[in-house]
Amino acid sequence: MAKTKYVLNGGLAFSEEKDMKKLSKYAKDGWVLEGFSLLGLGYKLKKGASQELDYSLDYQLEADEEYFSYFKAAGWSHVCSADSAHVFGAPAGTTPIYLDRVSTIEKYTVEKQQMGKVTLISFIATVVLFLLYFMSNQGWVPEIVGQVSYGLALISTIILIFGGLPFIAYHFRVNKLKRKTF
């Protein structure tokens, strides 16, 4: 029997709550979260004893010892991290990390701003690179510039998509939370 299982996530910006509930269900079945896998696109689970766990996700760019000790004091143990995303686990029923609307909005606003920076930079790069490609096709710049620009434009378009879609998701999540009452 396999002792490790890999499970894709639904995209943290899109299905955070669903993913955390899914991980809790796996823990009940004896598959406990060990870490992120596949460049943060999935989870690595380890076979063990069945556990009643809740999972929660937080974002912090510069996580230090004080940051992790704050969650530990609240009953949450650090499980794994990928970039600025940190997953914490606690026995089922532990008081959630975010209780109020203001701190929850702040959590997603910070992520929205980070994704917004990536999106803006990649959007500008994509436009400039495609303009250079177009200018090359018109004979205004050397052909090699156009070829290189086209390849780089494709890469920046991918970055734009992978930054832009989470930006949009966080934007809608923040707006929804601002309209919602707890």
C-alpha positions in Angstrom: 0.0 0.0 0.0 1.3 3.5 -0.9 2.5 5.6 2.0 2.3 8.8 0.0 -0.5 10.3 -2.1 -0.6 13.4 -4.2 -3.8 15.4 -4.6 -4.3 18.5 -6.9 -5.6 21.6 -5.3 -8.4 23.7 -6.9 -6.2 26.8 -6.9 -5.9 28.5 -3.5 -7.4 31.8 -4.8 -10.5 30.0 -6.1 -11.2 27.1 -3.7 -9.3 27.7 -0.4 -12.2 26.7 1.9 -13.1 23.7 -0.2 -9.4 22.5 -0.3 -9.1 22.9 3.5 -12.2 20.8 4.0 -11.0 18.2 1.6 -7.7 18.0 3.5 -9.7 17.5 6.7 -11.6 14.7 5.1 -8.4 13.0 4.0 -7.0 13.3 7.5 -10.1 11.4 8.8 -9.2 8.7 6.3 -5.7 8.6 7.6 -4.1 10.7 4.9 -2.5 13.7 6.6 -1.1 16.7 4.8 2.7 16.6 4.7 3.3 19.5 2.3 2.7 21.2 -1.0 3.7 19.4 -4.2 3.9 20.0 -7.9 5.1 23.6 -7.6 2.3 24.4 -5.2 -0.4 23.0 -7.5 -1.1 20.1 -5.2 -0.7 18.5 -1.8 1.5 15.7 -0.6 -0.3 13.5 1.9 1.2 10.8 4.1 -0.6 7.7 5.3 -1.0 7.5 9.0 -3.5 7.2 11.7 -7.0 8.7 11.2 -7.1 12.2 12.7 -9.8 14.8 13.3 -8.1 17.9 12.0 -9.0 21.3 10.7 -6.8 23.1 8.3 -6.4 26.8 7.6 -4.5 28.9 5.1 -2.8 32.2 5.7 -0.6 34.4 3.6 2.6 36.1 4.8 5.5 37.2 2.6 8.1 37.4 5.3 7.0 34.7 7.8 9.3 34.7 10.8 9.4 32.9 14.1 7.1 35.4 15.7 4.5 34.9 13.0 4.5 31.1 13.5 4.5 31.4 17.3 1.3 33.6 17.1 -0.6 30.7 15.4 1.0 28.1 17.8 -0.3 30.1 20.8 -3.8 30.0 19.2 -3.6 26.2 18.9 -2.5 25.9 15.3 0.6 24.1 14.1 2.5 25.0 11.0 2.1 22.2 8.5 3.7 23.5 5.3 4.5 26.5 3.2 4.9 27.5 -0.4 6.0 31.0 -1.1 3.7 33.2 0.9 1.1 30.6 1.5 1.2 28.8 4.9 -1.1 25.9 5.9 -1.8 25.4 9.6 -3.5 22.4 11.2 -5.3 22.0 14.5 -7.6 19.5 16.3 -11.1 19.8 14.9 -13.1 22.5 16.6 -10.2 24.7 17.4 -11.1 28.4 17.2 -10.5 29.5 13.6 -7.6 31.7 12.7 -9.8 34.4 11.2 -13.0 35.2 13.2 -13.9 38.7 12.1 -14.7 40.2 8.7 -12.1 42.9 8.9 -9.1 40.6 9.4 -10.4 38.2 6.7 -10.7 41.1 4.2 -7.2 42.3 5.1 -5.9 38.7 4.5 -7.3 38.7 1.0 -6.5 42.3 0.2 -2.8 41.7 0.8 -2.9 38.7 -1.6 -4.9 40.7 -4.1 -2.2 43.5 -4.0 0.6 41.0 -4.5 -1.2 39.4 -7.5 -2.0 42.8 -8.8 1.7 43.8 -9.0 2.5 40.6 -10.9 -0.5 41.1 -13.2 0.4 44.7 -13.9 4.1 44.0 -14.7 3.3 41.0 -16.8 0.5 42.9 -18.7 2.9 45.8 -19.5 5.6 43.3 -20.6 3.2 41.4 -22.7 2.0 44.5 -24.5 5.5 45.8 -25.1 6.7 42.4 -26.4 3.8 42.0 -28.8 4.3 45.5 -30.0 8.0 44.7 -30.8 6.8 41.6 -32.6 4.4 43.6 -34.6 7.0 46.2 -35.4 9.3 43.4 -36.6 6.6 42.1 -38.9 6.3 45.6 -40.3 10.1 45.8 -40.9 10.6 48.6 -38.4 12.9 46.5 -36.1 15.2 43.6 -37.0 13.5 40.2 -37.5 15.5 38.6 -34.6 14.0 41.2 -32.2 10.5 40.1 -33.3 11.3 36.4 -32.9 12.7 36.9 -29.4 9.9 39.2 -28.5 7.3 36.7 -29.6 8.8 33.9 -27.4 9.1 36.2 -24.4 5.5 37.5 -25.0 4.2 34.0 -24.8 6.0 33.5 -21.5 4.7 36.8 -20.1 1.2 35.9 -21.3 1.3 32.7 -19.2 2.6 34.7 -16.2 -0.2 37.2 -16.8 -2.8 34.4 -16.7 -1.4 32.8 -13.6 -1.2 36.2 -11.8 -4.4 37.7 -13.3 -6.8 35.0 -12.5 -5.9 34.8 -8.8 -6.0 38.7 -8.7 -9.6 38.6 -10.1 -10.6 35.8 -7.6 -9.2 37.8 -4.6 -10.8 41.0 -5.9 -14.3 39.3 -6.0 -13.7 37.6 -2.7 -12.8 40.9 -1.0 -15.8 42.6 -2.5 -18.1 39.8 -1.5 -16.8 40.0 2.1 -17.3 43.7 2.2 -21.0 43.2 1.3 -21.4 40.3 3.7 -22.1 40.5 7.4 -20.6 37.9 9.8 
